[in-house]
Amino acid sequence: MSIRLRLALWYGGTFGLAVLFLGLLLYVLMARHLEAMVHEAITTRADHLVTAIQSANEPVPEGNALTVPPLDTFEAPEVYVQILTPEGTVLARSSNLEGQSLPLPQGPLKRGDFPASLGSVRMRALLDPITAGGRNIAWVQVAASYREKERVLGRLRWTLVTGGLGTVAAVGLLGGALAGRALRPVSEMAETARAIALSRGFSRRLGVSNPKDELGQLAQTFNEMLASLEEAYAAQQRFTADASHELRAPLTAIRGNLDLLDRIRDMPEGERREALAQVRREVERLSRLVNDLLALARADAGQALVIRQVELDALLVDAHRQARSIAKGVSVRLGHLEPALVQGDEDRLKELLVILLDNALRYTPEGGSVTLSLNHEPPWVTVCVEDTGIGIEQKDLPHIFDRFWRADRARSRDSGGTGLGLAIAKWIVEQHGGEVLVASGPGQGTRFSVRLPAAPSAPPQ
């Protein structure tokens, strides 16, 4: 069942319940009002008759000689009158009774009203005593038919049923039309999503007719999602193309050298060793690239970190020692160093420091220096890796954390980098709730500053 049909049924059903409640209330009130009118009619007519008969019988007659005025004077449509003796014998009746007698209640006669029927006609009857000289000299009985009440209520029922059903049907149709119009943007979203799924055309956008209502906001959100998907899809395509290119380069070099060795069996020893060394370098580079790709794949899959308290200063000293062992003509120094604790994954934090130091060493020429420092400024701990290398152009700074990105000078493939290290470093920093800042300029070196939330110090023993 479609949403439009469900909304139409909800509209119609809700309105139908409201109409039913109001109709029942109106019907009950009208029935009570008509009943009150019948009671008032017989009560008023009985009071008039009692007054008239009492006036006609003053002084009190002797015996049973009772003077009864013409009852047709008190006759009215659907109102019947008869006069009874104290014992209940009919003395006179109105002509519209046509010789019939009004029914009396069971038992002794007493003042009050009661339901009665005359043939098939339902009515309400009232008995009222006529007293004179302190004694009951007769009874007045007045009855009013329910036929007019039933006719009015019948017409009201017919009006409520037919009018209610017609109104509910009209409201349901109108509700369906309004729901269809209101849900049109949703239908457009579904069609757009279906077209995108078939064509992968993430550049398509929805029209937003009213950005202030909920569906307009939904359309805007859908467009924002499409923009995000378009960007992610483009990034994925670039990543796939870059990864393929990066993998193809070392594989091509390895294949070329192996073909050369296979073709020239009597190659001089020096050339053979050079070819094997080149194969070994490309294999190592390929291994680093695969490891970096694996790290990024795990990061994209939401790899969980092993969080515990880490002595970042000790980790920094260890990374400094490792960097000194691989530095070639570059001075690696420890700058300002403060004790600092952070909550994080020790292996990933060590990887972060190694990436930043390797990046600094790779693009710092011989005779330059790399300085590693640590500052504890609660609530942050800041690690700085500063080099005196070739620096980075200002236009390139926003892209240095993109995957496989290399500046023309600073990120050449000949340096041995994979173009993934800084992307991995940024992911590690973000997973620890920190941020990484870069300051650089051509020929002015580069400074990477990593800010991490400081862990609370252990209480003194």
Secondary structure, 3 states (H helix, E strand, C coil): CCHHHHHHHHHHHHHHHHHHHHHHHHHHHHHHHHHHHHHHHHHHHHHHHHHHHHHHCCCCCCCCCCCCCCHHHHCECCEEEEEECCCCCEEEECHHHCCCCCCCCCCCCCCEEEEEEECCEEEEEEEEEEEECCEEEEEEEEEEECHHHHHHHHHHHHHHHHHHHHHHHHHHHHHHHHHHHHCHHHHHHHHHHHHHHHHCCCCCCCCCCCCCCHHHHHHHHHHHHHHHHHHHHHHHHHHHHHHHHHHHHHHHHHHHHHHHHHHCCCCCHHHHHHHHHHHHHHHHHHHHHHHHHHHHHHHHCCCCCCCEEEEHHHHHHHHHHHHHHHCCCCEEEEEEECCCEEEECHHHHHHHHHHHHHHHHHCCCCCCEEEEEEEEECCEEEEEEEECCCCCCHHHHHHCCCCCCCCCCCCCHHHCCCCCHHHHHHHHHHHCCCEEEEEECCCCCEEEEEEEEECCCCCCC
